[in-house]
């Protein structure tokens, strides 16, 4: 057993150490802390965040593996496998990534696994391909840190959906400006006692005035004006209480939709060029 553990450790260490290119190998394996490798990984993660339309921004946690292939007639392509950590900043939030806090384990954190192909040519890095999957921490990991903390619930859970709809209705009811529509439910958590639902969701402004809306179906979305809301719906005898806060910001039009898929074996891929 000790031999097996030692072997596994050696394999993990070897995967991130520099390996020279051998005859016929066709690629080289620099160390994971090689400056160019780190720069390529940072550019790739930044590219994903810039093109996200849903979910939350991620930061680079560590580089797991890298291979560098020559590209004819010029340049070379980095094939990189990385681990990322979810932050509390929504994809549409213009807050710089450096100012986004990493979600803590007690909040039921989410980690990402990404594969990137990054071209280096004339000292510049360009992302050719990106694929990411995200997975929440296990319930056991959360319980070790915070036994009573709420766990993530499916985004289509009826209680989560109801909380988001009720919270948005409450926000629009007190809003003197644009009427907002629900774009995406980003997170949902169920609190067992006292019974409550925590929900985070993205919204978009429409061309309707909130105080004058009679048929929301006739309201058209406005380009570039988005918002992000956090709400708590607490169940009580004879009804429920809703508290909601929303931050509205301007966003830029995006060409690609890079989507994090939570806990599934598929993800949005950006095409190779």
C-alpha positions as CSV (number, residue, x, y, z in Angstrom):
1,X,0.0,0.0,0.0
2,X,2.8,2.4,0.9
3,X,4.5,1.6,-2.5
4,X,1.2,2.4,-4.3
5,X,0.8,5.8,-2.5
6,X,4.5,6.6,-3.2
7,X,4.0,5.8,-6.9
8,X,0.9,7.9,-7.1
9,X,2.7,10.8,-5.5
10,X,5.6,10.5,-7.9
11,X,3.2,10.4,-10.9
12,X,1.6,13.6,-9.7
13,X,4.9,15.3,-9.2
14,X,6.2,14.2,-12.5
15,X,3.2,15.6,-14.4
16,X,4.1,19.1,-13.4
17,X,7.9,19.0,-13.8
18,X,9.8,20.0,-16.9
19,X,10.3,17.1,-19.4
20,X,12.6,17.7,-22.3
21,X,11.4,17.0,-25.8
22,X,12.6,13.6,-26.9
23,X,13.1,12.3,-30.5
24,X,9.7,11.8,-32.1
25,X,7.9,13.0,-29.0
26,X,6.6,16.1,-30.8
27,X,6.0,18.2,-27.7
28,X,7.7,19.4,-24.6
29,X,6.4,19.5,-21.0
30,X,7.6,22.6,-19.1
31,X,7.1,22.9,-15.4
32,X,3.7,24.1,-14.2
33,X,5.3,27.1,-12.6
34,X,7.1,28.1,-15.9
35,X,6.4,31.8,-16.4
36,X,5.1,31.3,-20.0
37,X,2.8,28.5,-18.8
38,X,1.4,30.6,-16.0
39,X,0.8,33.5,-18.4
40,X,-1.0,31.3,-20.9
41,X,-3.2,29.9,-18.1
42,X,-4.0,33.4,-16.8
43,X,-4.9,34.6,-20.3
44,X,-7.1,31.6,-20.8
45,X,-9.0,32.0,-17.5
46,X,-9.4,35.7,-18.2
47,X,-10.8,34.9,-21.7
48,X,-13.4,32.6,-20.2
49,X,-14.5,35.2,-17.7
50,X,-14.8,37.9,-20.4
51,X,-17.1,35.6,-22.5
52,X,-19.2,34.2,-19.7
53,X,-22.9,35.0,-20.0
54,X,-24.1,32.9,-17.0
55,X,-22.8,31.8,-13.6
56,X,-19.9,33.3,-11.8
57,X,-16.4,34.4,-12.6
58,X,-13.6,32.0,-11.7
59,X,-10.0,32.5,-10.7
60,X,-7.0,30.2,-11.5
61,X,-6.3,27.9,-8.6
62,X,-3.5,25.7,-10.0
63,X,-2.1,24.2,-13.2
64,X,-2.3,20.5,-13.3
65,X,-0.6,19.6,-16.6
66,X,0.9,21.3,-19.6
67,X,2.2,20.2,-23.0
68,X,3.6,22.5,-25.6
69,X,3.3,21.6,-29.3
70,X,5.1,23.5,-32.1
71,X,2.8,25.1,-34.6
72,X,3.9,25.6,-38.2
73,X,5.0,27.8,-39.6
74,X,5.3,30.0,-36.5
75,X,4.5,29.8,-32.8
76,X,3.6,27.0,-30.4
77,X,0.4,25.9,-28.7
78,X,0.0,25.2,-25.0
79,X,-2.3,22.4,-24.0
80,X,-3.1,23.2,-20.4
81,X,-5.3,21.5,-17.7
82,X,-6.2,23.8,-14.8
83,X,-8.2,23.9,-11.6
84,X,-10.3,27.1,-10.9
85,X,-12.3,28.4,-8.0
86,X,-15.6,30.2,-8.2
87,X,-15.8,33.8,-7.0
88,X,-18.8,35.7,-5.7
89,X,-18.9,38.0,-8.8
90,X,-21.5,37.2,-11.4
91,X,-20.4,36.8,-15.0
92,X,-22.0,40.1,-16.0
93,X,-20.6,42.0,-13.0
94,X,-18.0,44.5,-14.2
95,X,-16.0,44.3,-11.0
96,X,-12.4,43.4,-11.9
97,X,-11.5,39.8,-11.1
98,X,-8.7,40.9,-8.7
99,X,-11.5,42.5,-6.5
100,X,-13.7,39.4,-6.6
101,X,-13.6,37.2,-3.4
102,X,-13.4,33.4,-3.8
103,X,-16.5,31.7,-2.5
104,X,-15.8,30.1,0.9
105,X,-16.4,26.4,1.7
106,X,-19.2,27.4,4.2
107,X,-21.1,29.0,1.3
108,X,-20.9,25.7,-0.6
109,X,-18.0,26.5,-2.9
110,X,-17.7,25.4,-6.5
111,X,-14.5,24.3,-8.3
112,X,-13.8,24.2,-12.0
113,X,-11.8,21.9,-14.3
114,X,-10.7,23.4,-17.6
115,X,-8.8,22.4,-20.7
116,X,-7.2,25.2,-22.8
117,X,-5.3,25.4,-26.0
118,X,-3.4,28.7,-26.1
119,X,-1.3,29.9,-29.0
120,X,1.9,31.8,-28.3
121,X,3.2,33.7,-31.3
122,X,5.4,36.8,-31.3
123,X,5.2,37.0,-27.6
124,X,1.4,37.2,-27.6
125,X,-1.0,34.6,-26.2
126,X,-4.3,33.8,-28.0
127,X,-6.9,31.3,-26.8
128,X,-7.8,28.8,-29.5
129,X,-10.0,26.4,-27.4
130,X,-11.6,26.3,-24.0
131,X,-13.7,23.7,-22.2
132,X,-14.7,23.9,-18.5
133,X,-16.8,21.8,-16.1
134,X,-17.7,22.9,-12.6
135,X,-18.5,20.8,-9.6
136,X,-19.7,21.9,-6.1
137,X,-17.8,20.8,-3.1
138,X,-19.2,17.7,-1.4
139,X,-21.8,18.0,1.3
140,X,-19.4,16.3,3.6
141,X,-16.7,19.0,3.0
142,X,-19.2,21.7,3.8
143,X,-20.5,20.0,6.9
144,X,-17.0,19.6,8.3
145,X,-16.6,23.4,8.2
146,X,-20.2,24.4,9.0
147,X,-22.6,21.7,10.2
148,X,-25.6,24.0,9.9
149,X,-24.9,25.8,6.7
150,X,-27.3,25.6,3.8
151,X,-26.3,23.4,0.8
152,X,-26.8,24.1,-2.8
153,X,-30.1,23.1,-4.3
154,X,-31.0,22.4,-7.9
155,X,-31.6,25.6,-9.8
156,X,-35.0,24.2,-11.0
157,X,-36.1,23.3,-7.5
158,X,-39.7,24.7,-7.1
159,X,-38.8,26.5,-3.9
160,X,-35.8,28.2,-5.5
161,X,-37.7,29.2,-8.6
162,X,-40.6,30.6,-6.4
163,X,-38.1,32.5,-4.2
164,X,-36.5,34.1,-7.3
165,X,-39.9,35.1,-8.9
166,X,-41.2,36.5,-5.6
167,X,-38.0,38.4,-4.9
168,X,-38.1,40.0,-8.4
169,X,-41.7,40.9,-8.0
170,X,-40.8,42.6,-4.7
171,X,-38.0,44.5,-6.4
172,X,-40.1,45.7,-9.3
173,X,-42.9,46.8,-6.9
174,X,-40.6,49.3,-5.2
175,X,-38.6,50.2,-8.3
176,X,-39.3,53.7,-9.8
177,X,-37.4,53.0,-13.0
178,X,-37.3,50.2,-15.6
179,X,-39.2,47.0,-15.2
180,X,-36.8,44.1,-14.8
181,X,-37.2,40.5,-16.1
182,X,-35.6,37.4,-14.8
183,X,-32.7,36.2,-16.9
184,X,-31.0,33.4,-14.9
185,X,-31.2,31.8,-11.5
186,X,-27.6,31.5,-10.5
187,X,-27.6,29.9,-7.1
188,X,-30.2,28.4,-4.6
189,X,-29.8,27.2,-1.1
190,X,-32.4,25.7,1.3
191,X,-32.2,26.5,5.0
192,X,-34.0,23.8,7.1
193,X,-34.5,25.9,10.2
194,X,-36.0,28.4,10.3
195,X,-37.3,27.4,6.9
196,X,-35.9,29.7,4.2
197,X,-34.6,29.8,0.7
198,X,-31.6,31.8,-0.4
199,X,-31.4,32.6,-4.0
200,X,-29.2,34.6,-6.4
201,X,-30.3,35.6,-9.9
202,X,-29.6,37.8,-12.8
203,X,-32.1,40.3,-14.3
204,X,-32.3,42.6,-17.3
205,X,-34.0,45.9,-17.7
206,X,-36.8,46.4,-20.2
207,X,-38.3,49.3,-22.1
208,X,-41.3,49.3,-19.7
209,X,-41.6,51.5,-16.5
210,X,-42.1,49.2,-13.5
211,X,-44.9,51.2,-12.0
212,X,-46.9,51.2,-15.3
213,X,-46.6,47.5,-16.4
214,X,-49.8,45.7,-17.2
215,X,-48.5,42.9,-19.4
216,X,-44.8,42.0,-18.9
217,X,-44.9,39.9,-22.0
218,X,-44.9,43.1,-24.1
219,X,-41.8,44.5,-22.4
220,X,-38.6,44.2,-24.5
221,X,-35.2,43.8,-23.0
222,X,-32.8,46.8,-23.2
223,X,-29.3,46.0,-24.5
224,X,-26.5,46.4,-21.9
225,X,-28.5,47.1,-18.8
226,X,-28.3,44.1,-16.4
227,X,-28.6,43.4,-12.7
228,X,-27.8,40.9,-10.1
229,X,-29.9,40.1,-7.1
230,X,-29.6,38.3,-3.8
231,X,-32.7,37.4,-1.9
232,X,-34.0,35.5,1.1
233,X,-37.5,34.1,1.3
234,X,-38.5,33.1,4.8
235,X,-41.5,31.0,5.5
236,X,-43.7,31.9,8.4
237,X,-47.1,31.1,9.8
238,X,-49.7,32.4,7.4
239,X,-47.3,33.6,4.7
240,X,-43.7,34.5,3.8
241,X,-41.2,37.3,4.0
242,X,-39.0,38.4,1.2
243,X,-35.9,40.5,1.4
244,X,-34.0,41.4,-1.8
245,X,-31.2,43.6,-2.9
246,X,-30.2,44.2,-6.5
247,X,-27.2,45.8,-8.1
248,X,-27.7,47.2,-11.6
249,X,-24.8,47.7,-14.0
250,X,-24.0,48.3,-17.7
251,X,-22.6,45.5,-19.7
252,X,-20.9,45.1,-23.0
253,X,-22.3,43.0,-25.9
254,X,-20.5,39.7,-26.0
255,X,-19.7,37.6,-29.1
256,X,-19.5,34.1,-27.5
257,X,-21.4,32.4,-24.7
258,X,-19.1,30.4,-22.4
259,X,-21.2,28.6,-19.9
260,X,-20.1,26.7,-16.7
261,X,-22.1,23.5,-16.3
262,X,-22.4,22.5,-12.7
263,X,-22.0,18.8,-11.8
264,X,-22.5,17.4,-15.3
265,X,-20.2,15.9,-17.8
266,X,-20.5,18.4,-20.5
267,X,-19.6,22.0,-21.0
268,X,-19.6,24.8,-23.5
269,X,-16.7,24.7,-25.8
270,X,-15.2,27.6,-27.7
271,X,-14.1,26.4,-31.1
272,X,-10.5,25.9,-32.3
273,X,-9.2,28.4,-34.9
